[in-house]
Structure formats: C-alpha cells, structure tokens
C-alpha cells in the first residue's frame, strides 16, 4: 500500500526530509503502510480514544492510527529531524494530532490527552523496556491507559521474555 491517506509514501517523506534511523536514538522506522494500518487496527476501536505514540519517527504508525479513526494522537518525538514530517501529517488531520518534541521519559502525557487513552507505539530500542515497566507498574491501579499495543525490536522482546 502506498497511501492510506492523501499523503505521499513514507519513502518519499523520508527522502525529502533526509531522515535516517539513528542507532543512538534506538530508531527503527516502519515503512510499510499496510503493516502500520494493521498495527493500528490491532489497537482496537480508536474512534472514542486518545492514543499516545512514543517515537513516531516519520509517522508511519501515526498515519495508520489517524486513518483508522483515532480521536486524537499524541506523538512524542525526541528527534527534531522528524518534526517537519509529523507536522505535515498534523496538517492533513486538523486538530487530531499533537506533536511534542521531547524525551518520553521526561514528559507527562496525561497533560495532553483525554480518557479513554490507549498506547500504541513502535518503541525506540533504548527506552522500550523502561517505558513498558513504567506503564505496567503505575503508582495506582488501574492505570491511566486502556490498552497497550507495542512493538519492540527483537533483542528487546527477547530480553523482556527471558527468564
């Protein structure tokens, strides 16, 4: 699939903004819009939910979440190079995408979302485990999120499930 919306294919966006995944930021870009739409559908009915996405990069999953009807997406991105690509998505979905440039470990997402909240993300390699542990061990239960739909790089997933 080259388009799930009226925006250009991700490869074109990445080339135009000269984006390359940076190992030091733990980045791994999802380029297949069929896959990102499938991941967004796995998060369930998003039409009545705000969705938190950490590390959206050029916005492949972001586009999937919005195209699948997410009420609102909060995209937290540390890499300033990706912000212009995300702003293009925000322009295509007026009022439905908020972009925060910053470190997801330092930002309180609850100040920017309205319940019910779901989390859907292709997590950066270097903070994925820390975010997951934080989300699964909140000070009070039930947590603020309704569901977690998370992708990890293989090495992180193997470490999470290791004995």
N, C-alpha and C positions, 0 to 999 in steps of 0.2 A: 504494500500500500504506500503510495507516495504522498497522499494527503488525507487527513481525517477532518480537515477544515480548509479554509481558503488560503492557508499559509504555505510557504514554499517547503519542499522536502528538507529534512534535517541536515542532510549532507550539504545542501546549498547554504543553509543558515550557518553551519559550522565553518564552511569555507569563507563565506562573506565576512564573518566576524573573526576569522583566523583563530578559531578555538582548537586547542589540542588538549587532551586529557593530561593533567599534571599528576605525576606519581606522588609528589609531596602533599597534594591535597586529597589523595585517595580517590581520584576521579576515575569513573568508568562510564562513558556515555552510552545510553541506549539509543540506537539509531532507527530501529525497525518500528514504524508506527503501528503495524499490525500487533506487535508484541506489547507496545505501550498501551494500546487500546484494550488488549486482553487483560493486562495487569489492572488497568482502571476498572474493568468490569468485575474482576475478582474482588475488588474492594466493596462490592455490593451497590445498592441503590444510593447514589450520592446526591440525588436531587434535593434532599432536605438537610444536607450536611455541609459543614465546612471541612476542608481537607488540609492537613498540614503536610507539606512535602519538603524534606530536607535534601539539599544538594541537587536541585533540578538541572544544573548544567545548562545546556542549550534549550531545554524544555520539552523533550520528547514525552515524558510521562505527564508533565504539566498539561500538554495539549490533549493527551488521552483522557485525563481527569475532567478537563473542561468539556471536551467533546462528548463525554459520557454523561454530562449533565450536573457535575458538581456545582452546588450552590455557590461556593466560594472556595478558592485555593489560596493558601498562604504558602508562598515559596521562599524558603530561607536559603540563600546562596552566599557562600564566602568568597567566591572567585568573581572579582569585579569584571573580568572579561566577559562573563556570561550575562551580565545585567542587560546590555542592549538587546540581546536576543530575547530575553524574557519580557522586556518592555514591548517588543513587537507583538508578543502573544497577548499581553495585557491590553494593547490597543485593539486587538481582534475580538476580545471578550470584555467589553467595557464593564467596569465595576465588579468583575468576578475574580480578578487575580490581584493579590497584593504581594509585592516583592520586597523582601527585607535583605539588604546586603549586610551580612554579618555572620558570626560564628554561632551555629545552632546550639552549642553547649553553653553559650552566654546569653541567649535570647529567651524571654518568656513568651512562648507563642500564645498563651491564653489571653494576653492583652490585645490580640489581633483576630481572634476567632469567636464565633458564637456557637454554642452547643446546639445540636449534637456535633461532635468532632470525630473525624476518622484520620488516621495517619496512613499515608501511602508514600513510599519512597524507595528509590534505588540508593541505598545509603553509602556515603563515602567510606572507603576501606578503613581509614584511620580513626573514625569515630563511631562506626556502626555498632560495635559491641557496647560502648559506653552509653549511647543513646538507648539501645534496647534495654539494658539493665535499668537505666533511669525510668523508662516508661513502665517496666514491669514491677518496679519497687517504689511506687509513689508513697508519700507520707500518709495518705488516706486512700482507702479503697471503698467504692470503686474508683478507678482512675478517671481522669477528665476525658479520655478517648473512648470511643465506642468500639473501634476495631483497629488492628494493625495489619497492613499489607506491606510487607517489607522484602526487599531484595538485598542480598549480600553477595559479595564476591565469594567464590568457592572456599578460599582459605579461611575467611571469617566464619562462614557457615560450618565448616569442619571444626573450627575451634569452639564454636558455640555448642555443638552437639558432642564434643569429645568428653570422655569420662574424666 
